[in-house]
Amino acid sequence: MEVYDTHVKEKRVYYPPYTLDPIKTTFEDIKIHAVTRQNVSASTVNKYLNTAKIMETHPIIPVNFKTPHWTNFFQHMDYVKCHVEKSKKSLVYVLSRLGNR
């Protein structure tokens, strides 16, 4: 967000790309794109990106965002569903972390 705020304060025109290449894109690029192109609030973007970072750095089955494939995501979700403490109601806990209540 710092890059976006700097451009706004200095009144420079900044046009982020319409689409993002997953291989080259950073989380900062995603933040800028979400705020400028999709009109998502900064707090919402931060919440979802924090969850994405947790998923990407998972020690057992990380989600690969650079070369995304749906099977990788489902493997991660199945692992979390089966191995998160049962007291946290596993899938409900995961979905709440993603913001879906």
N, C-alpha and C positions, 0 to 999 in steps of 0.2 A: 504494500500500500504506500510505502514511502516514495517509491518512484512515481506513482500516480499523483500523490499529494504534491510532490515537487513540481511536476508539470503543470498542475492546476494553479499553484501559487505563483509560478513564474509566467503564467499566461501563455505558455507554449502550447501549440496544438500537438496533440499526441493521438495517433490513430492506431490502436492495437489491431492485429490481424483479425479477420473474420473467423477463421478456423485456426486451430492449434495442432501442430504436428506433435504427436505424443512422444516421439523419440527425442526431439529437441526441447520440448517444453519443460519449464521448471514450475514449481509451485507458485513462485512469484508471478510468472506469466499468467497462470490460471487465475490468481487473485485479480490482476489488472483486467483480464478479459471478462471475468464475472461482474466486476463493478462497472466497467465502462460499456460493455456490449450487452450484458444481460440484465443490468440494473438490479443486481443483488446487493443487499447491504453488506458492509464490510464485516460486521459481526457474524452474519450467516456464513459468509465465505470462510472466515477463520474457523468456525465450528466444523464445517465439512472438511476443510483441509487438515485440521488436526486429526480427525478420524481417518482420513486417507493416509496421513503419515504413520499412524499407528498400524494400519493395515499393511503398508509398504514395508515396515520394519519388523513385522511379526517374526518371532524367532523360529517357528516351525513351518508355517505355510504363508510366506509373504505374498501379497498381491503385486504383480508386475504391471505397473502403469506405463512403462516405456513401450512394451509390446503387449498390449492388453488382449486377453482372450477370455471369453465367458467361462470356460471350464476352470481357469485359475481362480476366478472370483468365487465360483460355487464350491471349489475345494476348500478355500479359506472359510467360507461361511459354514460349510458342513463340519469342518474341524472345530470351529468356535462353538457351534451348536452342540456338539457332542462332548466337548472338553471343558467348557466354562463351568464353573461351580454351579451345581443344580440350584443352590439357594438364590442365585441371581436370575433364575428362570431363563436360562441361556439365550434363546432366540429373542425374547423380549428385551433382554439386556443389550444384545447386539443392535437390535433395531432402534432402541432408544439412543444408543451411541451415534447412530446415523441420523437421528433427528425425526424418525418416523414413530409417532406415538399413537 
